[in-house]
Amino acid sequence: MKAKISIDKNSIISKIDNRIYGSFIEHLGRAVYNGIYEPTHPLADESGWRRDVLELVKELKCPLVRYPGGNFVSGYNWEDGIGDKSKRPKKLELAWLSIETNQVGIDEFQDWARLAGTELMMAVNLGTRGPNEARELIEYCNGETDTHFANLRRKNGFEKPFNIKLWCLGNEMDGDWQICHKTAEEYGRIATETAKVLKWVDPTIELVACGSSDPNMPTYGEWERTVLDHTYDYVDYLSLHCYYGNKANDTKNFLARAEDMDRFIKRTAAICDEIKAKKGSDKTVNLSFDEWNVWYRTKDEEKTAERWQIAPHLLEEKYNLEDALLVGCMLSTLQNNSDRVKIGCLAQLVNVIAPIMTENGGKAWKQTIFYPYMYSSLYGRGSALNLKCHSESYKSNEGWDIPYLCSSAVINEDEDRITVFATNRSLDSDMELSLCGIDGYTLKEHIELYCDDIKAENSVDCEAISPKKREIIHTSPAILKKHSWNMLVFEK
């Protein structure tokens, strides 16, 4: 099979906001406790953070982490996670039917984020709580005044503000699984009033309003219109969430899901622009795709797990090569829509549907999806380029034409580098890939993620899927093996 990519380095989609390579840590399962935080672990530091996990997070160069949820946030009292740990309450956590010890809260997590070299994306509870508790939280986090909550932070040992600049107005508020879920009218009103008080306390912040929790929600579209009708003047981003799976074991259709993601982004951006036109606004509301991943094997696991455990094993998806291929395609989709998607969060970061896994008291290791995420984060910074791609295609179950080649390209002028990300979705044919339009640049590196067994996965003792450096032959087209993810780095 042959394919061709034509590149014009002057045809730019948009400068990429590095925050599209963000992630997510929720108080869910072993994401926090026995994930990033395990005080009894041999590699724990004096604060209880696992140093081996921190090093893996640093490898990802993750610019942003959403916290503390997720469904968890809709029943969370942030005051439970500050101050003297010996006085913090253990509570029933209804989102995941677990016990929350509150040994990690905003006091600790902002410290972990600093060690990990990442920024926080803080979510406020608009389920059981509202604008008043949100304004108190932002004063605690960002306040510099001689007032109660800013002084409470100082009393707890933090003289300087945490300076959190990105805030989510709740989470998935249209879902009936959400604690105190709301209609679009109810959410639109409370989100507007919360946005107002948050920006009155700190005018420098950015805000994300909840879009539909899934594009297949019956309210999708009308929810966005109603919510934006209320919040448009006060928010900066609208959220998108979507997960994909392969329950039918139809790999060709599974790998086509990145095209569905692309349609979801474009439809939602069009709704934002519809409300912009309706209001006659000069402001553009962009998109925050703050939950995305492959997730299907462990869905609804909390419903059958033993209730009221501390840090139970929940949603610990084991990823294989085909999952990594789709994650690579989804990252290309985010890059190709960087004119509207400014924030992205791979959900989640550790143990819970995550690229990083740990054993309690034992090792940490990389799942297959770690690698396309890491390389995209490291090499996908700069400006996304418009590409003209030509390859054979196949039909998805919906009747869409799906190119076997899924690709994106990023130019980094500061480093004189063009990086092409390319996934061969064919299950049985290698691909000869020709590239044109990059005169003056030379192929310096070809990283490949491939295994003959597309169902192969990594484990604590065996890394079946890991990146390999391909030999570069400048006189020949690049060869993309069947069902492989690739990164081609060109330098001047």
N, C-alpha and C positions, 0 to 999 in steps of 0.2 A: 504494500500500500504506500502511496506517495501523498505528501502534503506539503503545503507551502505557506509561509508567513511573510507578508510584505510589511516592512516597518518604515515609517516616516518619523524620524526623531523630532520633527517640528510639529507633528500632529498630536497634540496633548489633550487627553480627556480632562485631567485635573491634577493638581498637586495632591498627593495622597496625604491625608491626615494620619499620622502614625498611630493614632488611637484605634484604627480599625484592627490592629493586632492585639487588642486587649483581651482580658479573660474575666473570670467570675469565680468568686468563692462565697458559697452560701453556708449557713449553719444547717447542714444537711449531711446525715451519715458520717463518714470519716473525712470530710473535706477539711474541717478545722481541727477537730480533736482526733488524734492519731493520724492526721494528715500533715498539715503544716506545723501543728502544735502537739508535742508529745514529751512532756518534761522528764519522763523516766527513760527516754531513749538514750542509748550510749552516745549518740551524736547530737543531743540537745544542747543548746547554749544555756546561759544562765537565766534566760527568760522563758525557756521551754520550747523554743523554735528548733525544729529539725534542720540542722545545717546542711545535710545532704539534699533535702528537698529544696532549701533555699538556693543551693548551687544549680539545681536543675531548672528552677524558675529563672534564675539569672541567665542561663543559656538561651532561653527564649526571648530575652530582651523585651519582656512584656511591659508595655508602656502604661497600662491601665488595668485595674481590677475592680469589678463591681462587687459591692458588699452592703449589707449582710444577706441579701436575698433579692429576688426570688420569693417564692411562696412564704418563706419564713418571716419576711419583713412585715407581712400584713397582720401579724399577731405579736410583734416584738415591742417591748418597752426598752428603749435604749438606755435608760437609767440603770437597768439591771446589770449592765456590763461596764460600769465605771467604778473607780474608787477601790477601797479595801476588798481584796478577793475573798477574804474570810467571811465577809458580810453579804456577799452576793447570793441571791436566792436561786435555788434549783426550781425549775418550773416545767409544767407539762407544755410541750411544744406541739401544737395541733396540726400544723401544716404537714409534718412528717411523722406524727404520732410517736415522738421521742421525748427524752428528758433533756432539757437544756441546762447546763451547769453554770453558764454565764462566766466561766473562767477566762474566756476571751470575749472582749467587747471592743468598742471603738478606741479605748485607751491603748489596748494592746495591738489591735490590728493596724492602726496608723504607724506604729513602731515597726511591725513586720513589713509593711509596704515600703517604708524607708530602707530597711535592710535589703529588700528585694529589688530596689531601684525602680519602683513603680508608683503611680499616682492612684488615688482612690476615686471611685465613682460611687457616691453614697446614696443609698435608697432610704426614703422616709416611709413610715407606716401610714397609709391612707385606708387601711382596713378597719382596725379597731380604734384608730386614733385620727388626728387631723391637723389643721394648721397650727394650733397652739403648741402641740408637742414638737412639730417640725421647727417652729421658730426658736424653741428652747434648745433643740439639738444643734441648729446652726450657730446659735450664739455660743454654745459650749465648744463647738469645733473651731469656729472662725473668729469669735469675738475678741476684740482688743480693748473693750471698754471696762470700766470699773463697775461691773454689774454682776448680778447673781450667778448666772451660768458660766460666764467667762471666768469669774473668780472661783467657781467650783472646779473648773479645769485646772486652774493654777493650784488650788488646794490639793488636787490629786497628783500634782507633780509635773504639770506641763505648763510652763510659763508662756511659751510661744504658741500661737494658734496652730492648729493642724492645717489650716489653709486649704480645705477641700473645695475644689472649684467646679465640680460636676455632680449634679444631684438628680436622682430619679424620683418622680412624683408617683410613688407606689409601684406595684407590680401586677401585671395581668389582671386588671380589675374587672374585666368582662367575664372571667372564668368562674363557673359556679363552684369550682374546687377552692377558690380563693376565700380566705377568711374575710367575711363581710364584703363579698363582691358587690358590684354596683351596676346600675344601668348607666348608659352613656351620659344621660342628663345628670345623674347623681355624681358620677365621677368628674364630668366636665366642670361642675360647680366647685367641688371640693378641691380639685386640682388647680383651678384658677385662683381661689382664695389662698391656697398654700403657696403657689408661685409668687403671689404678691408679697406675702409676709417674708418669704425667704429672700427675695431680692431687696426688700426694704432693709433687712438686717445686713445683707452683703450684696451690693449691686454688681459685684464683679463675677458672680457665679453664672453658670449655664444650667439650663433645666431641660429634662427629658420628660415628656408626657407619654402615658401608656397608649400605644396602639392596640389593636387586637392581639390576643395572645397566640393566635395561629391564623394563617390565611384561610383555613377551612372553617373558621367560626361562622355560624349563620349570620352574625351581625357585622362581619368584616365589610368595611366600606362605609356603611352608615355609622358605625361606631366612630371611625376616624373623622368623618365629617362633623358629627355632633361634638366630639371632644375638641376638635380644632376650632369649631365655631366659638366655643367658650374660651379656649386657652391661647389662641393664635398670637395675641399681642404680648403674651407673657413667657412663652416657652421658646426654646431654640431648636429642639429636636423632637421627633416622634419615634417611638420604639417599634421595632419589628422583632418577632420571635418565630423561629421555625426549626424543627428537627425532622430528620429523614431516616427511614429505616428500610430494611430488606426482608421483611417477614415472609414474603412470597418466594424468597430465594431466586429472584429474577435480577441478576446482576446487571444486565444491559439496561434495564429500566431504572434500576437503582442509581447507576452512574449518570443517568440523564437528569437526576433531580436538581443539579446545579442550574439547569435551564428554568426549572420551576422557581428557584430562588431568584433568578434574574427577573422573571415576570413579576414576582411579588414586589421586588424593589421598585420596578418601574411603575406598577399600578399604584403603589402607595405614594410615591413621589408625585404622581399625577393628581392624586387626591389633595395632597398638601398644596399644590399649585392651584387647584380648583378653589380652595378656600382663600388662598392669597388673592386670586382674582375677584372673588366674591366680596372681599373686604377692601379691595382697592389698596392693598398693602405693598410697600416697597421691600418688605422683609421676606426672606426665604426661610422656611422651616425645613431643615435637613433631617436626615435619618440616622437613628442609632440602632443598629442591628445587634442588640445587646444580649441576645441568646440565640446561638446557632450551633449545631453539631449533628453528628449521627447518634441516634438514641432510639432503640426499639426493644432490645432484648430484656431490659430490666424495667420497662415502664410499669407503673402501678405496683411496684414491688412492696411499697410501704403498706399496701392494703392487706397483704398476707404475712408480712413479717411480724415477729413478736413485738407487741406494743410496749412503750415506755422503757426503752433501753437508752443507755448513754452511748452515743457514737456507734450506732449499729452499722453493719455492712449493708448499705443501700445504694442502688443504682450504680453498681461497680461494673460498668460495661467493659467487656474485653474486646478490643478492637483488632481487626485483621487488615490485610492489605487492601481489600476492596473499600473498606471504610476510609483508609488513608487516601486512596485515590479520590473519593468523593470530597473529603475535606480539602484536598489540594484544588479540586475544581471549584469548590465554594470560595476558597481564598482568591482564586482568579476572578470569580464573579464579584467579590467585594472590590477588588482593585479596578475592575472594568466599570464599576459604578461609583468610583471615588468622587465624582462630581456631586453626588447626593448622599452617599453613605460616608459619614465622617467619624463614626464610632462603631466598633464591633467588639463583641465579647464571645469568644469560644467558651461554651458552657460545658463543663467547668474546668478547673485547673488541676486539682489533686483528688484522686480516688473516685469522685462522683462524676461519671461520664467525662473522663479526664485523660489528658495526655500523660500525666504522671501518676504512678501507683506506688503504694507503700505497703510494707508488712508492719504490723504492730510490733515494735521492738526489733525489727529486722531491716531489710534492704528497701531501697527505692529504685524504681526502674522506669524506662520510657516505653510507652505504648507506640503502636505504629503511627498514630496520628501526630505524635510529637514532631516528626521530622518535616512534613510539609508546612506545619505551623511555624517551626523554628526558622527554616530557611526563608519563608515568606516574610517573617518579621525582620530578619537580618538583612535580606537583600531586596525587599520590596518597599524600600523607602526612597522617595523621590517623586516623580510624576508618572502617572499611568499613560501609556501610549495607545492611540487608536491603531488597531491592527486590521489588516485584510488577510483573513485565513481561508485557505482552500483545502478541504479534505473530503473524502467520501463520508457518507452519513448513513444513519439507520433510523427506523421509526420507533418512537416511544409508544407505550401503550395508549397514550392520548392522541397518537397520530402526528406528533411533532417530528420534524426532521432534526436529528441530533448528530452534529458533526463528531466523527471519531476523535478529532483533535479538539481539546479544550485548552485555551491558552490565554496568557496575559503577558504584558511586558512593561517594565519600569525603567525609566532613565534617571540616573543619578548624576547630574552635571558636576557636582562637587568632586565626585570620585571618578569621573570620566568612564562611566559604566552603564551598560544596558543589560538587564537581566530578563530572560524569557522563561516563564513558567509554562510547562507543556505536559499535558496528560494524554496518553494514548488510551482511549476507552475501548479499543478493540480487544476482545477476549482471545483472539487467535492469530492476529497478524501484527508483525512488526511494521513500523512506519519509517519511511525515509523522509526526513524533514529538511526542506530547503528554506533558507532565510535570505531575503534580499532587502536592500535599502539601508544597510548598516556599514557602508563603506567607511574605512578608517578605524573600524573596531575589529578586534580579533577574538575568536573564541578561546578563552583561557581556562574554563572549567565546565565540566558536564557532570552534575550530580544526579544519580539515578536511584529511585526507590522501586525495587522489583523483586519478585520471587515467583517461581513457576506456579506455586500453589497460591492462588488468590485468596484463599481462606486462612492462610498462615497468620499466626499472631505471636506477639512477644509475651514472655512470662518473666517471673523473677529470676529464673535460672537460664533462660534461653532467649536470645534476641534473634529471632528468625528473620525479622525485617529491619534492616538498617541501611543507611545511604552508602552508595558505592561511587567512587570516582571512575568515570569512563575514560578510556584512552581517546585523545583528540587526534583526529586525522583531518587536516585542514582541506584536503583535496576532495573530500567526500561529504555527502549530506550527513547530518546527524541522524543516528538510528535510535528511534524510540521503541523499546521492546513492547510487545503486547502487554496490555494492562500494567502500564508503568507510569509513575510520576517523575518528571524531570525538571531540572533547573540548569539553564545554559547561561553562562556569565561571559559577556563580551566586554573587553576593555580597549581603550585607545592605545 
